[in-house]
């Protein structure tokens, strides 16, 4: 007779929605076969009499007999006249053998990968929270997005484009969206862009991965900010590049180390408008000096302008790409922060000589970005809705930043010092108590609060401890509840 757990396993298989279309006898056969394959029913073990099993499962005896007959035909069981049914001898499926196979797989999670594949796997990738909770960073407010307007524009696109929108698209991106992006970055970011220099991608992360693999060979030196955006560091590390960290101060990356280094360097990666994670803005004199350095050394400047739409004090500084007369700057932008993450549209404004190589390389990754989403976004931008949405959210986010800063000063002053940024979607806080960063993050997670540690964003992993607090996606009430939870958790952690 089956043990209780074995019988429950068979019953669960019968009730599983995924098996609903299968005949009852096939479901019973499948469940018992799996118990044998898993080693739960070992060789020589007796099966319940068909009548008894039918009674336990609430099915007819003929149904169980049909299942046993199929298992016998497949050589999973033996049927002995006058004795009953027994699990057949199958050495290759003994529990010990299956356990050893499983243990081998666990020991070698990524078999036979290339060096680059192993580097990508070991990096852990870039994961995002599917259902963000305070204070997950980099998440925009989506609950107030004008969804009805977006749906109306999408219907217009489908009505006009018809089935053409269902076909393969241009790997470089639809012309309408490329024009809209060029117009936007020229007007709002001071860029020097034309539609034929824009490559539409799924994300800024894809843009960085393309740059890492198309422009550099393993071992090439690339300068990155320290601390730096983890997604960029992982993309460059996975490509086998020699990432050289250069510290950041209140005016952005410190350029003396770059200018004085005689070793050949292929590129510098920057977040100049709003440095991640410090929030610093790269000063104009350093921007101009880096442009001259890149021209002189035939190096690239990779400019990630990930959330420059949200600047709360004065006018944002023009992008580096717009200041560069030598076409050595690759400008990366995304709609993940300004609209919504599920859109999966980013872009890169390329020097003319890189457009065709990058577009061809993109075809080896995912072909093209979804055409309907591109056409809808183009219409959203052409109609002035994008600008209106950004202006609205800029006001919302500015108020939420003010609320969070005040809440931190009121409830967390014994633990952290806030560094209120002039823009962006998150606020850095540095720890001023004896509590370790790891303990603080773990304590927060236990009460449903998410923090990104600052020290791990430094190349050596031991920068000043603290964390980022995202605020854009959370109402003032939600921020207050979360801050109070965090304060209580930190007090508990300090004993």
TORMIDO-90309 format. One line per field, with one value per residue (C-alpha): residue number from 1; x, y, z. Coordinates in Angstrom, 2 decimals. Example, Ala and Ser with C-alpha at 12.3 -4.5 7.8 and 13.67 -1.06 7.14 Angstrom:
BEGIN
tivex (1	2);
px (12.30	13.67);
py (-4.50	-1.06);
pz (7.80	7.14);
END
This chain:
BEGIN
tivex (1	2	3	4	5	6	7	8	9	10	11	12	13	14	15	16	17	18	19	20	21	22	23	24	25	26	27	28	29	30	31	32	33	34	35	36	37	38	39	40	41	42	43	44	45	46	47	48	49	50	51	52	53	54	55	56	57	58	59	60	61	62	63	64	65	66	67	68	69	70	71	72	73	74	75	76	77	78	79	80	81	82	83	84	85	86	87	88	89	90	91	92	93	94	95	96	97	98	99	100	101	102	103	104	105	106	107	108	109	110	111	112	113	114	115	116	117	118	119	120	121	122	123	124	125	126	127	128	129	130	131	132	133	134	135	136	137	138	139	140	141	142	143	144	145	146	147	148	149	150	151	152	153	154	155	156	157	158	159	160	161	162	163	164	165	166	167	168	169	170	171	172	173	174	175	176	177	178	179	180	181	182	183	184	185	186	187	188	189	190	191	192	193	194	195	196	197	198	199	200	201	202	203	204	205	206	207	208	209	210	211	212	213	214	215	216	217	218	219	220	221	222	223	224	225	226	227	228	229	230	231	232	233	234	235	236	237	238	239	240	241	242	243	244	245	246	247	248	249	250	251	252	253	254	255	256	257	258	259	260	261	262	263	264	265	266	267	268	269	270	271	272	273	274	275	276	277	278	279	280	281	282	283	284	285	286	287	288	289	290	291	292	293	294	295	296	297	298	299	300	301	302	303	304	305	306	307	308	309	310	311	312	313	314	315	316	317	318	319	320	321	322	323	324	325	326	327	328	329	330	331	332	333	334	335	336	337	338	339	340	341	342	343	344	345	346	347	348	349	350	351	352	353	354	355	356	357	358	359	360	361	362	363	364	365	366	367	368	369	370	371	372	373	374	375	376	377	378	379	380	381	382	383	384	385	386	387	388	389	390	391	392	393	394	395	396	397	398	399	400	401	402	403	404	405	406	407	408	409	410	411	412	413	414	415	416	417	418	419	420	421	422	423	424	425	426	427	428	429	430	431	432	433	434	435	436	437	438	439	440	441	442	443	444	445	446	447	448	449	450	451	452	453	454	455	456	457	458	459	460	461	462	463	464	465	466	467	468	469	470	471	472	473	474	475	476	477	478	479	480	481	482	483	484	485	486	487	488	489	490	491	492	493	494	495);
px (0.00	1.15	2.30	0.10	2.50	2.66	-1.11	-1.43	1.08	-1.09	-4.22	-2.48	-1.57	-5.19	-6.38	-3.69	-5.24	-2.39	-3.48	-7.19	-7.27	-5.68	-7.80	-7.93	-5.96	-3.19	-2.99	-2.66	-0.04	1.93	1.86	3.02	5.70	7.08	7.20	9.28	11.59	12.13	13.11	10.18	8.98	12.07	12.59	10.57	8.15	4.54	1.83	-1.63	-4.20	-6.16	-9.41	-7.91	-6.26	-9.46	-11.33	-8.73	-8.74	-12.49	-12.24	-13.30	-11.18	-10.99	-9.32	-6.57	-6.19	-5.66	-2.97	-1.23	-1.42	0.34	3.02	3.58	3.84	6.49	8.43	8.03	6.18	5.95	2.62	2.76	-0.26	-1.62	0.87	0.07	2.05	5.60	8.08	10.42	14.20	15.77	19.31	19.69	16.75	17.65	17.35	21.09	21.82	19.30	20.63	24.19	23.06	21.22	24.22	26.48	24.17	24.10	27.89	28.15	25.34	26.79	28.53	30.65	30.24	32.72	34.88	32.52	29.50	30.93	31.59	28.00	26.65	28.87	27.84	24.34	22.87	20.74	17.50	14.55	11.73	8.54	6.42	8.55	8.26	9.66	12.44	13.33	15.43	14.96	11.23	8.88	5.27	3.12	-0.26	-0.96	0.29	-2.30	-3.14	-6.42	-4.57	-1.89	-4.56	-6.29	-3.03	-2.28	-5.70	-4.98	-1.65	-3.24	-6.04	-3.60	-0.80	-3.04	-1.29	1.93	2.49	2.53	5.54	9.26	10.49	13.59	16.45	17.45	13.96	10.87	11.67	8.87	10.26	13.85	12.76	10.84	13.82	16.23	13.93	13.53	17.21	18.17	15.58	15.70	19.24	21.19	22.26	23.48	21.25	19.55	17.11	19.66	22.02	19.44	19.31	16.19	16.85	15.01	16.98	20.03	21.46	21.30	23.10	25.93	26.24	26.39	29.11	31.09	31.07	31.29	33.89	36.35	38.37	38.92	41.63	40.98	40.97	37.81	37.52	34.40	33.19	33.74	31.15	29.39	26.12	26.26	24.65	27.43	30.18	28.68	28.33	31.96	33.28	31.37	32.96	36.39	37.33	39.84	37.60	39.65	37.73	38.22	36.74	33.89	33.64	31.00	31.83	31.68	34.51	37.99	39.79	43.43	43.98	42.59	44.66	47.92	47.67	49.96	48.49	46.20	42.55	39.69	36.79	35.32	31.84	29.97	26.63	27.44	24.03	23.17	25.94	24.80	24.64	26.02	23.82	26.80	26.73	29.90	31.22	31.51	35.29	35.65	33.22	35.23	38.52	37.20	35.98	39.48	41.06	38.79	39.59	43.32	43.38	40.72	38.78	35.01	32.88	29.88	27.32	24.43	21.72	19.37	17.06	18.00	14.32	13.88	15.93	14.45	16.73	17.44	18.07	19.86	23.31	23.53	24.63	28.25	27.27	25.98	29.30	31.44	32.46	34.58	31.82	33.52	30.47	27.87	24.71	22.40	18.84	15.82	12.07	12.10	12.42	10.49	7.45	7.20	9.54	7.24	7.61	11.10	12.33	15.72	17.91	21.41	22.57	25.66	28.55	27.81	30.49	28.96	25.35	25.54	27.82	25.66	22.41	23.80	25.02	21.61	20.04	22.01	20.47	16.75	16.17	14.21	12.06	8.31	6.86	3.47	5.08	7.50	4.75	2.59	5.48	6.29	2.72	2.80	5.90	4.73	1.48	3.31	2.07	5.55	6.68	3.47	3.82	7.45	6.58	3.76	5.91	8.79	6.55	5.25	8.73	10.13	7.44	8.03	11.76	11.06	8.73	11.26	14.12	12.04	10.90	14.49	15.59	12.70	12.76	16.20	18.54	20.31	21.17	21.74	22.53	20.51	22.30	19.40	20.00	19.03	17.37	16.69	14.44	16.43	18.19	21.50	21.88	25.15	25.23	26.44	25.97	27.80	25.30	26.78	25.31	24.51	22.71	20.68	19.66	18.69	16.71	14.86	14.05	12.50	9.89	9.16	11.53	14.06	17.40	20.37	23.70	26.21	29.47	29.06	28.83	32.48	35.10	36.73	33.37	34.28	33.06	31.38	28.39	24.90	22.02	19.82	16.19	13.93	11.00	9.39	6.97	5.59	3.02	3.82	1.70	3.51	6.85	5.92	4.76	7.95	10.26	8.60	8.99	12.64	13.29	11.76	13.75	17.04	16.41	15.70	18.88	20.99	19.63);
py (0.00	3.57	5.70	8.71	11.14	8.96	8.73	12.50	13.01	10.93	12.81	16.16	15.06	14.12	17.55	19.63	22.06	21.42	17.76	18.48	17.47	14.05	10.94	9.80	6.62	8.64	11.00	8.09	6.45	9.71	10.25	6.72	6.81	10.03	8.44	5.62	7.99	10.09	7.00	7.44	3.99	1.79	-1.42	-4.36	-2.18	-3.42	-1.19	-1.09	-3.53	-1.91	-2.15	-0.50	2.30	2.95	3.29	5.72	7.88	7.78	6.32	3.06	-0.07	-0.22	3.20	1.99	-1.24	0.80	2.86	-0.28	-1.87	1.14	1.17	-2.55	-1.98	0.70	-1.74	0.44	-2.28	-6.08	-7.86	-11.26	-13.50	-14.08	-11.65	-8.20	-5.39	-4.39	-1.70	-3.18	-3.44	-0.44	0.17	3.40	4.86	3.75	6.49	6.50	6.99	9.81	11.52	11.34	12.86	15.64	16.33	16.54	19.09	21.14	21.14	22.31	24.79	26.23	23.44	24.00	27.77	30.05	32.39	35.21	33.02	32.10	35.76	36.64	33.80	34.62	38.28	37.33	39.48	42.55	41.69	44.02	43.65	42.57	44.12	46.92	47.88	50.93	51.91	50.04	52.43	53.58	52.77	55.44	56.02	53.93	54.08	57.58	56.90	58.05	54.51	55.42	57.92	55.34	52.77	55.31	56.10	52.40	51.85	54.70	53.12	49.73	51.26	53.15	50.59	47.53	44.22	46.01	46.57	42.80	42.18	42.39	45.91	47.90	46.74	50.38	51.34	52.80	56.10	57.93	57.05	57.79	61.26	61.86	60.80	62.99	66.00	65.39	64.99	67.97	70.23	68.99	67.66	69.85	66.85	66.79	64.03	63.13	60.31	58.33	58.28	56.86	53.12	51.98	49.16	47.42	49.06	51.02	47.72	46.33	49.43	48.94	45.26	46.12	48.69	46.27	43.56	45.64	48.25	46.41	43.24	41.27	42.98	46.47	49.19	51.16	53.81	53.71	55.94	54.77	54.17	53.10	51.77	48.01	47.13	48.88	47.30	43.85	44.37	45.43	42.76	40.05	41.21	40.67	44.35	45.80	48.16	50.94	52.69	56.44	58.15	60.63	63.86	66.59	67.63	64.14	61.89	63.18	63.58	64.03	60.28	59.88	62.68	61.61	57.88	57.01	53.55	53.14	53.37	52.62	54.39	56.11	55.33	58.24	59.16	62.88	64.51	62.64	60.36	56.97	56.64	59.89	62.29	64.51	66.49	66.46	70.01	71.72	72.03	68.29	67.52	69.60	68.11	64.55	65.40	66.63	63.57	61.21	62.95	62.96	59.26	58.05	56.77	56.59	58.37	56.23	58.60	57.04	59.70	57.38	59.79	63.33	64.22	64.56	67.55	69.53	72.55	74.82	73.73	70.44	70.60	69.85	66.32	65.57	64.34	67.79	69.38	66.88	68.14	65.04	62.40	60.32	60.21	57.43	58.74	56.22	56.99	55.02	55.36	52.91	55.70	58.45	56.33	52.73	49.72	47.37	49.46	47.99	50.77	52.43	54.06	55.14	58.13	56.94	58.52	58.05	55.41	53.14	53.13	50.31	48.00	48.40	47.85	44.69	43.40	44.09	41.69	38.87	39.64	40.23	41.51	44.65	46.29	45.60	47.77	48.54	49.88	51.98	53.49	54.23	55.89	57.97	59.26	59.87	62.04	63.81	64.84	66.51	63.93	62.76	66.25	66.88	63.61	64.30	67.81	66.41	63.66	66.05	68.00	64.83	63.41	66.68	66.78	63.13	63.74	66.60	64.39	61.57	63.88	65.32	61.87	60.64	63.67	63.15	59.39	58.17	60.96	58.69	56.22	58.01	61.32	62.02	63.41	65.15	65.07	67.73	65.12	61.47	58.86	57.90	59.55	58.32	58.09	57.39	55.50	57.52	54.84	51.63	49.49	47.69	48.20	44.49	44.33	47.44	46.05	42.67	44.31	46.44	43.47	41.61	44.37	44.66	47.54	47.31	49.15	49.11	49.21	51.87	50.17	47.35	49.93	50.79	48.81	47.48	46.91	48.89	52.41	54.43	52.37	53.55	52.88	54.29	55.05	55.17	57.55	58.14	55.21	55.72	58.18	60.38	58.11	55.02	56.71	57.57	54.05	52.59	55.04	54.27	50.53	51.06	53.14	50.44	47.71	49.58	50.22	46.53	45.63	47.88	46.13);
pz (0.00	-0.68	2.19	2.90	1.19	-1.94	-2.15	-1.71	-4.53	-6.88	-5.79	-6.41	-9.91	-10.58	-9.44	-11.13	-13.72	-16.15	-16.44	-16.86	-20.52	-19.84	-19.23	-15.60	-16.24	-17.94	-14.96	-12.54	-14.75	-14.95	-11.17	-10.33	-13.02	-11.49	-8.04	-9.54	-11.44	-8.31	-6.35	-3.98	-5.06	-5.20	-7.21	-5.87	-3.92	-4.15	-5.58	-3.99	-5.31	-8.10	-6.17	-3.05	-5.02	-6.97	-3.66	-2.27	-5.40	-5.95	-9.46	-11.06	-10.80	-14.60	-14.59	-12.23	-14.20	-17.39	-15.64	-14.36	-17.82	-19.39	-16.68	-17.31	-21.06	-20.43	-18.16	-15.07	-13.15	-13.10	-12.70	-10.98	-11.12	-7.63	-6.05	-7.44	-9.08	-8.16	-9.24	-11.83	-11.38	-13.17	-11.90	-13.83	-11.95	-8.44	-5.80	-5.22	-8.90	-9.21	-6.08	-7.41	-10.71	-8.86	-6.61	-9.65	-11.23	-8.05	-7.87	-11.46	-12.01	-15.22	-17.17	-20.25	-20.45	-22.18	-20.09	-20.97	-20.22	-16.83	-16.08	-16.96	-14.83	-11.84	-11.97	-10.90	-13.65	-13.07	-11.30	-10.76	-8.28	-10.03	-7.29	-5.85	-2.21	-0.42	-0.88	-4.09	-6.17	-9.74	-9.87	-11.27	-10.25	-12.61	-10.88	-12.22	-15.75	-18.38	-19.42	-21.15	-23.36	-24.15	-25.11	-27.37	-29.15	-29.54	-31.14	-33.56	-34.46	-35.12	-37.16	-39.38	-39.61	-39.76	-40.14	-41.12	-37.39	-36.89	-39.14	-38.44	-37.79	-38.66	-36.39	-35.95	-34.81	-36.47	-38.22	-36.39	-32.97	-33.98	-35.15	-31.92	-29.79	-31.76	-31.43	-27.71	-26.79	-28.94	-27.29	-23.70	-23.32	-25.72	-27.78	-31.39	-32.73	-35.97	-36.54	-38.55	-35.54	-33.12	-32.42	-30.54	-28.07	-25.25	-22.43	-21.42	-20.15	-23.68	-24.92	-22.43	-23.30	-27.01	-26.38	-24.23	-26.88	-30.07	-29.17	-26.93	-26.72	-23.50	-21.48	-22.86	-20.21	-19.51	-16.80	-14.67	-11.88	-8.31	-6.96	-10.14	-11.48	-10.88	-14.25	-16.16	-14.08	-14.61	-18.38	-18.72	-16.36	-18.23	-21.50	-19.94	-19.81	-17.37	-15.39	-13.79	-11.00	-10.55	-7.53	-7.62	-5.64	-5.49	-9.07	-10.55	-11.64	-10.70	-14.01	-12.93	-12.67	-16.19	-17.71	-16.08	-16.87	-19.82	-20.34	-23.37	-22.35	-24.70	-22.96	-19.94	-18.62	-17.04	-15.48	-15.69	-15.28	-12.10	-10.93	-9.69	-6.73	-5.28	-7.28	-8.21	-11.47	-13.56	-13.81	-17.18	-17.07	-16.44	-19.26	-21.70	-20.50	-20.99	-24.50	-25.44	-23.80	-25.77	-29.05	-28.36	-27.41	-29.86	-26.87	-26.37	-23.80	-22.87	-21.36	-19.46	-19.04	-17.18	-15.30	-16.31	-16.93	-13.19	-12.08	-9.20	-8.75	-11.71	-15.27	-15.87	-17.45	-21.18	-21.99	-22.84	-26.30	-27.24	-26.27	-28.19	-31.66	-32.32	-32.26	-29.58	-27.26	-27.16	-25.50	-23.78	-22.71	-21.53	-21.04	-18.13	-15.57	-17.36	-18.33	-17.08	-16.88	-18.78	-21.93	-22.52	-24.78	-24.51	-27.10	-27.95	-30.01	-31.87	-33.73	-37.47	-37.99	-35.31	-36.47	-38.99	-36.95	-33.85	-35.76	-37.37	-34.00	-32.53	-35.03	-33.41	-30.01	-30.41	-33.94	-33.12	-30.47	-30.63	-33.40	-31.82	-28.65	-30.71	-32.85	-29.82	-28.00	-31.09	-31.16	-27.40	-27.87	-31.03	-29.34	-26.47	-23.97	-23.01	-22.08	-20.15	-18.25	-17.34	-16.10	-13.95	-12.48	-11.88	-9.52	-7.87	-7.36	-6.05	-3.36	-2.46	-2.15	0.25	2.29	2.49	3.48	6.31	7.46	7.56	9.58	11.99	12.50	11.43	12.51	15.01	12.26	8.96	7.35	4.17	1.12	-0.61	-4.38	-6.93	-9.11	-9.73	-8.17	-5.06	-2.13	-0.71	3.06	4.88	8.16	11.14	13.80	14.68	12.81	9.82	6.38	5.98	9.31	8.42	5.04	6.50	9.30	6.77	4.58	7.49	7.85	4.11	3.32	0.48	0.57	-1.82	0.00	-1.04	-0.10	-2.63	-5.43	-4.83	-6.73	-3.56	-1.88	1.23	0.53	3.24	4.44	3.71	1.38	-1.36	-0.65	-3.70	-3.29	-6.70	-6.73	-3.21	-1.89	1.15	3.34	2.06	2.66	6.23	7.05	5.57	7.37	10.70	10.03	9.16	12.28	14.47	12.69	13.09	16.77	17.28	15.38	17.59	20.64);
END
